[in-house]
Amino acid sequence: MDMKLYDTIIVGAGISGLSAALYASRQKLSTLVISKDLGGQLTLTDLIENYPGIESISGLSLAQKIEKQA
């Protein structure tokens, strides 16, 4: 079995984990995110109105946007 080395391993894909993955990818670091599902508690939030740069968005949509950027 081949083993792959990563510069960064992030446990959890909530807003903090996804943000960390986004910033790691911007620095061209090979990154592995370990989580059973995308977004964590964020996906259960109906409406977010205080996230910088976004007027109003559902938690699931925000998690999907961050995943695309990472």
GROMACS elastic network, one bead per residue, 0.5 to 0.9 nm:
[ bonds ]
;  ai    aj funct       b0    kb
    5     8     6  0.89508   500
    5    30     6  0.81922   500
    6     9     6  0.66509   500
    6    29     6  0.77551   500
    6    30     6  0.51994   500
    6    31     6  0.57094   500
    6    32     6  0.67271   500
    7    24     6  0.88376   500
    7    29     6  0.56724   500
    7    30     6  0.52440   500
    7    31     6  0.61136   500
    7    32     6  0.84678   500
    8    21     6  0.84439   500
    8    24     6  0.74375   500
    8    29     6  0.68261   500
    8    30     6  0.64017   500
    8    32     6  0.64417   500
    8    33     6  0.85137   500
    9    21     6  0.87730   500
    9    30     6  0.86501   500
    9    31     6  0.57528   500
    9    33     6  0.59474   500
    9    34     6  0.74622   500
   10    13     6  0.78990   500
   10    17     6  0.62134   500
   10    18     6  0.86211   500
   10    20     6  0.75416   500
   10    21     6  0.71936   500
   10    31     6  0.74775   500
   10    32     6  0.61715   500
   10    34     6  0.61451   500
   10    35     6  0.86322   500
   11    17     6  0.68430   500
   11    32     6  0.84710   500
   11    33     6  0.59349   500
   11    35     6  0.63015   500
   12    15     6  0.88060   500
   12    16     6  0.80555   500
   12    17     6  0.54113   500
   12    18     6  0.79657   500
   12    33     6  0.67316   500
   12    34     6  0.57523   500
   12    36     6  0.79530   500
   12    37     6  0.83587   500
   12    38     6  0.83025   500
   12    39     6  0.83527   500
   12    40     6  0.74712   500
   13    16     6  0.72408   500
   13    18     6  0.53002   500
   13    19     6  0.87448   500
   13    21     6  0.87114   500
   13    33     6  0.67925   500
   13    34     6  0.71658   500
   13    35     6  0.56621   500
   13    36     6  0.82380   500
   13    37     6  0.69546   500
   13    38     6  0.53315   500
   13    39     6  0.52368   500
   13    40     6  0.60322   500
   13    63     6  0.87383   500
   14    17     6  0.52500   500
   14    18     6  0.59803   500
   14    19     6  0.83830   500
   14    35     6  0.87105   500
   14    37     6  0.87553   500
   14    38     6  0.67902   500
   14    41     6  0.66275   500
   14    42     6  0.63689   500
   14    43     6  0.85544   500
   14    63     6  0.78220   500
   15    18     6  0.52296   500
   15    19     6  0.59766   500
   15    20     6  0.85230   500
   15    39     6  0.62839   500
   15    40     6  0.74461   500
   15    41     6  0.84279   500
   15    42     6  0.66390   500
   15    62     6  0.88198   500
   15    63     6  0.70658   500
   15    66     6  0.84973   500
   16    19     6  0.50984   500
   16    20     6  0.60862   500
   16    21     6  0.85856   500
   17    20     6  0.50686   500
   17    21     6  0.61666   500
   17    22     6  0.86073   500
   17    33     6  0.75967   500
   17    39     6  0.85662   500
   18    21     6  0.50170   500
   18    22     6  0.61320   500
   18    23     6  0.87206   500
   18    33     6  0.82156   500
   18    38     6  0.85636   500
   18    39     6  0.75641   500
   18    63     6  0.76096   500
   18    66     6  0.64925   500
   18    67     6  0.66866   500
   18    70     6  0.75782   500
   19    22     6  0.50201   500
   19    23     6  0.63111   500
   19    24     6  0.85674   500
   19    66     6  0.71931   500
   19    67     6  0.88639   500
   19    70     6  0.82263   500
   20    23     6  0.52613   500
   20    24     6  0.60767   500
   20    25     6  0.85933   500
   21    24     6  0.50092   500
   21    25     6  0.60683   500
   21    26     6  0.85801   500
   21    31     6  0.68039   500
   21    32     6  0.81024   500
   21    33     6  0.72422   500
   21    67     6  0.85336   500
   21    70     6  0.60789   500
   22    25     6  0.52582   500
   22    26     6  0.63317   500
   22    27     6  0.88741   500
   22    66     6  0.71412   500
   22    67     6  0.77207   500
   22    69     6  0.64854   500
   23    26     6  0.50543   500
   23    27     6  0.64930   500
   23    28     6  0.88772   500
   23    29     6  0.89554   500
   23    70     6  0.76852   500
   24    27     6  0.51700   500
   24    28     6  0.64974   500
   24    29     6  0.53995   500
   24    30     6  0.76772   500
   24    31     6  0.68833   500
   24    70     6  0.82240   500
   25    29     6  0.54980   500
   25    30     6  0.70825   500
   25    31     6  0.70660   500
   25    69     6  0.87886   500
   25    70     6  0.59585   500
   26    29     6  0.75675   500
   26    70     6  0.77776   500
   28    31     6  0.87739   500
   34    37     6  0.88526   500
   35    38     6  0.70129   500
   35    40     6  0.85569   500
   36    40     6  0.87971   500
   37    40     6  0.66237   500
   38    42     6  0.88177   500
   38    43     6  0.78053   500
   38    60     6  0.86880   500
   38    63     6  0.70987   500
   38    64     6  0.81201   500
   38    67     6  0.83673   500
   39    42     6  0.52413   500
   39    43     6  0.54022   500
   39    44     6  0.86723   500
   39    59     6  0.78931   500
   39    60     6  0.69665   500
   39    62     6  0.85604   500
   39    63     6  0.52774   500
   39    64     6  0.79619   500
   39    67     6  0.89045   500
   40    43     6  0.61545   500
   40    44     6  0.79077   500
   40    63     6  0.88494   500
   41    44     6  0.54406   500
   41    45     6  0.70837   500
   41    59     6  0.83693   500
   42    45     6  0.54631   500
   42    46     6  0.88057   500
   42    58     6  0.86008   500
   42    60     6  0.65755   500
   42    62     6  0.81516   500
   42    63     6  0.70473   500
   43    46     6  0.78507   500
   43    58     6  0.77313   500
   43    61     6  0.79366   500
   43    62     6  0.83029   500
   43    63     6  0.69805   500
   44    58     6  0.86996   500
   44    59     6  0.64983   500
   44    60     6  0.72252   500
   45    48     6  0.71368   500
   45    58     6  0.64385   500
   45    60     6  0.74247   500
   46    57     6  0.80833   500
   46    58     6  0.50863   500
   46    59     6  0.60463   500
   46    60     6  0.80886   500
   47    56     6  0.67634   500
   47    57     6  0.56446   500
   47    59     6  0.63633   500
   48    51     6  0.66699   500
   48    54     6  0.87134   500
   48    55     6  0.82713   500
   48    56     6  0.56471   500
   48    57     6  0.53179   500
   48    58     6  0.58201   500
   48    59     6  0.64261   500
   48    62     6  0.85911   500
   49    52     6  0.89061   500
   49    54     6  0.74209   500
   49    55     6  0.58120   500
   49    57     6  0.66873   500
   49    58     6  0.87547   500
   50    53     6  0.86366   500
   50    54     6  0.74570   500
   50    55     6  0.71177   500
   50    56     6  0.74345   500
   51    54     6  0.56699   500
   51    55     6  0.73458   500
   51    56     6  0.79048   500
   51    57     6  0.86171   500
   52    55     6  0.79280   500
   54    57     6  0.70901   500
   57    60     6  0.83754   500
   57    61     6  0.65119   500
   57    62     6  0.64423   500
   58    61     6  0.52741   500
   58    62     6  0.62723   500
   58    63     6  0.87276   500
   59    62     6  0.51426   500
   59    63     6  0.62187   500
   59    64     6  0.86748   500
   60    63     6  0.51342   500
   60    64     6  0.62238   500
   60    65     6  0.86794   500
   61    64     6  0.50816   500
   61    65     6  0.61642   500
   61    66     6  0.86799   500
   62    65     6  0.50961   500
   62    66     6  0.62486   500
   62    67     6  0.85945   500
   63    66     6  0.52422   500
   63    67     6  0.61610   500
   63    68     6  0.87448   500
   64    67     6  0.50386   500
   64    68     6  0.62596   500
   64    69     6  0.87658   500
   65    68     6  0.52396   500
   65    69     6  0.64435   500
   65    70     6  0.88403   500
   66    69     6  0.51407   500
   66    70     6  0.62604   500
   67    70     6  0.51825   500
